[in-house]
Structure formats: C-alpha cells, structure tokens
Amino acid sequence: MKFQTDEQEKVYEKVYKELPAIIEKKCSGYDELYGYKLNYGDKDKELVTKYFDESIARALIFKLCKAYDFKYDDVKTHIIDILNWRKKFNPLDAAFKEKHNETLQTIGLVTHYPTAKPNKQVITWNLYGAISGKKEYFKDVDAFVRYRVGLMERGLRLLDFENDDNSYMAQVHDYKGVSMFKMDSDTKKCTRQVIAIFQEFYPELLSSKYFINVPSILVWVFDVIKTFVDSNTKKKFVLLGDGKKLGSHLPECPSKDYGGEDTKNTLQQQSVGTPRPTEYTLYLFEKENNDIE
Ligand code: HEM
C-alpha cells in the first residue's frame, strides 16, 4: 500500500477503524465485498476467526480510498452505497447460483493468464457482435443485467487483491458480426444500466477495456456511448478495428481471431468457466438456504 501523503494514510486508517460501525449502523450488518468479509468487529467472533482476512480487507479498503481520492466523506458514502447495493442485488447469486440465458452464457467468458503482464491476467470477454440486433436477449433488462454482473463477479474471483500485479482486470468487447447499427430501447437500457452499475459499484477494478472488430462506420457509436462514461474509465478504452491486433495487447489470447500467441486453444477452450466461490461466499449461501427453510 503506497500513500502519497500522510493525509491519505490518515483517511485510510480512519475509514478502516470505523468500518465495523459503518457496517452495523449504515449497511444493516452486510459486510461482504467481492466475496470477502469486511467486518472485523462482528459480534459473532467465530465468523471473524473463520472468514476475516485482514490483509485482503485492508487491500479492498485501500482500493476504495484510492477510487475516491482519499476524500473521507466520499469514501464513506460509497462504501455504504456499495454494500447496500450488494445486499439488495446479491451479485454473488448472479455469479455462482443463477442460471442465465444459455446464449448469453456463450458470449460472456472469463480467461485467466497467470503469467501475463501486470493486471492483464484476468480478462472478461463480451462477444456482443454475436447477438447484435437480436432484441430477445435484451428484452428482460433485469435478467441481462444480472447475467452481466454475474460475469463481472466471476472475473473478480480470479483477482488477487493483495497482489498489485493482479488486482485489476481487463475487458474485451468483440463486436464481430455487427453490421448496421440500430440499438433498440431495451438494448440501450441494458447498456446504460450496466455502465452505471460498473461505475458506481465496481470502482478501481478495470485496467483496460478493448473494443475490437468495430467497423469504421460505427466509430461514432463509440463516441456516443462514451458520453455516459466517466473520464477515468474512458482513459482505459482502446478501440481496435481489426480484432487480430488484440494479440499485441494481450499476447496470451488465442491466435485464431485475436492474433495472440496461443495457437492451440480457441477462446472457448481458454475459458475458465465458473471459479470456486470464496469460503465466505459459500458460508453466505448456506446461511441463505437455512434462512429460506
Ligand atoms: C452490437 C451492438 C452492441 C451491443 C449489444 C452492445 C452492448 C453493450 C453493453 C451491454 C455495454 C455495457 C457495458 C459492458 O457490458 O461491459 C456496452 C458498453 C459499451 N459499448 Fe457496446 N454494444 C454494441 C455496440 C457497440 C459499438 C458498435 C460500439 C463502438 C465501439 C460500442 C461501444 C461501447 C462502449 C464505449 C461502452 C462503454 C463501456 C464501459 O463503460 O465499460 N458498443 N455495450
């Protein structure tokens, strides 16, 4: 953890110290972030012993402080918002329990390249070109958003928040197959909602985002959609007309279609499927089941 000023460190320590009170008073006790337990002051001491990992919790709080420029009020407000959103939305269910539309599952993949350059080890792929113009996948906005958040969370599971070289992920949008561009209102709603959710509730997790196979006549779409995106995220965008150029950014990706060095595997073969949830997530699932019974 590197602080640029003493003031930053002070804010971080203050937030960390107040965490149990923030969780108890403002988040109805909900203390899970990306599958990890945050409340070291939990009244149930056994839960703390079993599931709390100080090093990960500190790394996550540092990330949030960084995301909001170490401004105490902003950091606190966002922690509250993020945890309350997670309590309501239940992104862990979307990632590990729910069954999503089968086609959507084939166009959303996660790959893991453990020897790749810093913060290019975990990649989530969205092959949106394959469903372009197919309104049926976007009609149920909630179902689409849950699918997309589930994919995000499965990618997060492969990050290592204690390791500065693997605490951010890259994302790819492959628009191969997109021809004429006309986004119907449901697709627009899905796009806007996902952008807003990622902006508000998943800060400081993206290293780069590649938009590939974008035909030159559709570059204007990039400019239009970018207007909904904050300036920090925009800086991470890379637009590549030719998908085969992706290999020069992510050399571990498949040679076929993406110009990477892997001549043996297709993207589908590289896909890691669904990683095992954290132990705390498994505990929360068990608790959820018991509460229902
Ligand atoms: C085939 C039609 C398209 C569909 C179904 C589609 C779908 C989506 C969705 C669902 C998102 C939400 C963010 C995410 O899932 O990561 C998104 C974001 C975005 N799309 Fe597309 N898109 C299409 C065409 C395009 C085109 C042609 C471009 C031009 C490059 C483009 C550029 C963007 C940009 C810049 C974002 C914002 C990314 C972010 O904030 O993380 N899209 N798109």
Residues whose N, C-alpha, C, O or C-beta is under 5 A from the ligand:
A	BS01	HEM	Y128 G129 S132 Y175 V178 C190 T191 V194 I195 F211 V214 L218 V221 F222 I225 K226 V229
